Amino acid sequence: MTKRTITHLLHEAIQQLKKAGASTPELDAEVLLAKILATDRTWLIAHPQQPLTPAQTQQFRTLIERRVRHEPLAYITGERWFYDILLHVSPATLIPRPETEELVNLALSWLQAHPQAIVADIGTGSGAIALALAKHAPSPVHIFATDISVAALTVARENARRLQLEQRIIFLQGDILTALPEPVNLIVANLPYVAERDRATLMPEVRDFEPQNALFSGPAGLNHMQRLLSQAPAYLRPGGAMLLEIGFDQADAVRALVRQQFPFAAVRIHQDLAGHDRVLVIET
């Protein structure tokens, strides 16, 4: 069998991915080939005529076939960067998004003014938020990270161990806030908030591969948020705060839910870099 070079294989893969409707075919092909060769994209660019073995060629084509079927790149590689942390992810966890980094920034700012706070990351998934806070909090903080999914918590604990942050986070299995052993000063949450009616509008990478229980939250996407807010008075300490990631069109509805439980709280909306409403900030 004739050995194929990096140039030939990338060209072939990019054409396949374009035909399948991939939004970033060049990036996807380069990331997957770099994965096979245990290198990085810069090396690929510098060595375009490097031949691959038949085994490497077949491995690469198998990965491309998975991506052609719209399997998310992060699940194929098993990795996703979030903040400045390389996380392991699996189909048991939601793939962390750049928008959620805005929530981390807001939490770090709040912790700057509230040293030694007790923090709860609700619906931790891969552990992205909790791990970023554990790494970057301006002073030592006590962090609980909860999830209803045992499989997701397994991934989160492994990420904490690999990043040597396992001593800073206590992982707990349970539903919303009920897993917490005590009230906390700061609640951060990226809970499911996609409305069932919007299921058909999602990209197949999201709709068909990411965990359904981490995406959908009833007819209007508010079921999990409503449950969290109904439980919050018993778990949020006086003078505490909540930072909740929301859908771009949910600010008014979530604000109304907040008023039912915290009528005197200060509530504001933080927009993401695209100018969409993204984080509800509640200070009691």
Helices and strands as residue ranges (DSSP letters): H 6-20, H 25-37, H 41-46, H 54-68, H 73-77, E 79-82, E 85-88, H 100-113, E 118-122, H 128-136, E 142-147, H 150-162, G 166-168, E 169-173, G 176-179, E 184-189, G 196-201, H 204-207, G 212-214, H 223-235, E 236-245, H 251-261, E 266-271, E 277-283
